[in-house]
Amino acid sequence: MTSHKQTARIAGLIYLVVVITGIISLMYIPNKLIVWNDALITYNNIIANQALFRFGLFSYIICYTFFLILPLFLYKLLKSVNNNYALLMVALAVVSVPMALINIQNQFNVLSLISGADYLKVFSNEQLQSQVLLNLNQYDNGHLISLVFFGLWLFPFGYLVFKSGFLPKIFGVLLMLGCFSYLINFAGNTLYSDYSTLGISPYIQLPASIGEIGICLWLLIIGSNKKKQIIYHN
């Protein structure tokens, strides 16, 4: 059986894979290739950098595969703090995974549209370019819905970290604030058509980003101090 510190470090390593592949697939590659208001440029970017686009899809699948495993190790680490909250954390995290994996089909559709297959010859170049951007927008809409669960799972996770006694309380606070960061950005993008142009989303997201990267590195490098653990009853 693995020790408490080993469990923490395994969770940290899995979290690190999630963070790195998430940055690649959700931020770096989309920012590199997609121009949301220009179908022609986006189409040409993906054609010219198809290997990079495919690597983004691969990274996305790896990200959510590891994200499916992550809460199970966190549950093992934190269930003694409050089992009900630990179960809620797992449920809210895991439910987002099938949503994300179904949603990525929209980006796989892009590969079909740029494949040059004979059945696509009935479409003009302009129609193919529009279809590519439409599928990317459908993916983006699906990702927006997933933000709800990406945020919600952070609250019980942050609460458990805060109450644990063997992990820094500051990360617990940042994770709980991160929950509201995701929800605010979801509400903003849903209610206001020009929300993304305001430029405030990255700043609102900061507590979640700092909290998740911080707890990831702490678990990986430091692990946990079991001797300082405080047991809370349900």
N, C-alpha and C positions, 0 to 999 in steps of 0.2 A: 504493500500500500504506500502511496505517496504521502509525504509529510505535508503539513499545512503550508510551509514555505515553498515546497516544490509545487503544490497545487497553484499557489499564487503566481509563481514564475511561469508555469505552463499557461495559465490564463493570460499573463502579460505577453507571452510570446504569440499566442493566438490573436490577442488584441492588436499587437503590432502588425501582423499580417493583414488584419482587417483595415487598420489605419492606412498602411502603405498602399494596398490595392484599391482602397476607397479613394484616396487622393488621386491616384493614377486614372481610375475609371470614371470618377464623378466630377473631377475638377480639371486635371491637367490636359487630358486628351480632348474632352469636349471644348475647352477653351482654345485649344490649338486648332481644331478642325471646324467647329460649327459657328456660323454667323447666322443668328436666328432670324434676321430680316433679309437675308439674301440667299435664295435657293441656288443660284448659279455658283457663287463662291463656295458654298458649303459642299455642293456636289463635286466640284473640281478638287477641293481639298481632300475629300474622302477618296476620290479616284486616285489622286497623286500619292496619298499616304494610306493606302488600303491596309498595309501590314500594321501600321500604328492603330488604325481603327479596330482591326481584328484583335490586337493586343489589349485594347480597352475592353472589348467584350469578354475576353479570357480573364482579365483582371477582375472584372465585375463578378463573374461566376465564382472565382476563387474567394473574393471578398465575402459574398453572402453564404458560401459554403462554410467558411470559417466562422462567420457570424452566427450560423446555426449551432455551432459547437461551443462558442464562447460562453453563452449564458449558463450552460451546463456546468462548466468549471467554476464560474462565478457563484452558481448555486451551491456547489460543494464547499466553496470557500466561505460563503456568507450565511448559509442556512441556520447556523447556530445563533446568529444575531436576532433574526426574526424569520421563521420559516414561511409565514404567510406572505410577507413582503418579498422573500426570495422566490417563491412560486409565482407571484405576480410579475416580478422582473422577468423571469423566464418566459412566461406566457406572452407578455407584451413584445418581447424581443423576437421570439420565434414566429409569431403571427405575421411579422413583416417580411419574412424570408420568401414564402411562396408568392406574395404580392410582387416582390422585387424580381423574382425569377420569371414570373409570367410577363411582367412589364418589359423585360429586356428583349422579348420576342420582337418588339417594335424596331429595335436596332438590328436584329438579325434580318428583318424584312429589308432593311437598307442594302444588305449584301446581295439579296436577290435582285433588287432594282438596279444595281450597278454591275451585275454579272455579265451583261451583254447577251443573255439567252435569246434564242430566236423568237420566243413567244412575246418578248418585250418590243419587238420591232413595230408593233401597231401603235406604240406611243411615240410622240415626238420627244426630242431632248428636253424641251421645256416642261412637258408633262412628267417625265421621269424625275427631273430636278425638283418639281413641286411635290411629287410623291415622296421623295427622299426627305424633304424638309417636313412634310406632313407626318411621316412616321417618327421623325425625331421629336416633333412637337407632342405627338401622342405619348411617346416615352416620357417626355418631360412632365406631362400632365399626370401620368401614373406615378412618377417619382414624387410629385407634389403630394399626392394622397398618402404615399408611404411615409412622408415626413411626420405625420401624426403619430405613428407608432415608433419611429426613430426617436421622437421626443418623449413619448409616454414611458418607455421602458427606463429612461434615465432617472425618473423620479424615485421609484423604489430602489434602484441601484444606488443612487446618491444617498438616500436615507440609510441604507444598510452600511455604506461606507462611513457616513457620518457617525452612526451609532456603534460601529464595530469596536472601537477602542484599539484596533491594531493597524488601521490605515488612517492617513492624515484627514482630519475633518474638513480642511479647506477643499479637498477634491470632492467630498460629499456635497458641500455647498454649491460648488461650481456645476456638478452634475445635475443637481435639482434645479438650479437656474437654467441649465442647458435644456431641460425639458420644456420650459416656457419659451426659450429661444426658438426651438423648432416650431412650437405651436404658434408663436407670433408671426414667424415667417410664412407658415402655412396660411394663416388668416389673412396676412397682408397680400400674398400672391393670389388668394382666392377672391378677396373683396375688392382689390384695386388693380385695374389692368396695367397701370404704369408703375407698380410697386418695385419691379426690378430696376427701373431707371433711377430710383431714388438713391441707390448706393448705400443703403443702411443695413441691408441684409447681412453682409459679412461682420459688421460690428455687433449686431444683435446675436449672431452666432458665436461670438467669442467665448462666452462662458462654457458652452458645450465643447468647443474645440480645445480650449485649454484644459478643461476638466477631463475629457476623454484621453487626450494625448498624455496629460500628466499622470493619471491613474494607470495608464498602460505602461509608461516607463517606470513608475514606482513599483508596480507588480513585477515587472521583468527584472529590474536591477536590485531592488531592496527585498521584495517578497512581502512577508508580513511577520509581525512579532506575536506569536500565539500567546506568549506569557501575559501580554497586556490586554488580551481579549476580555470583553465583558459580555456575559451571556444575558440576553433579554428573552423573556418568556412571551409567548404569543398571547 
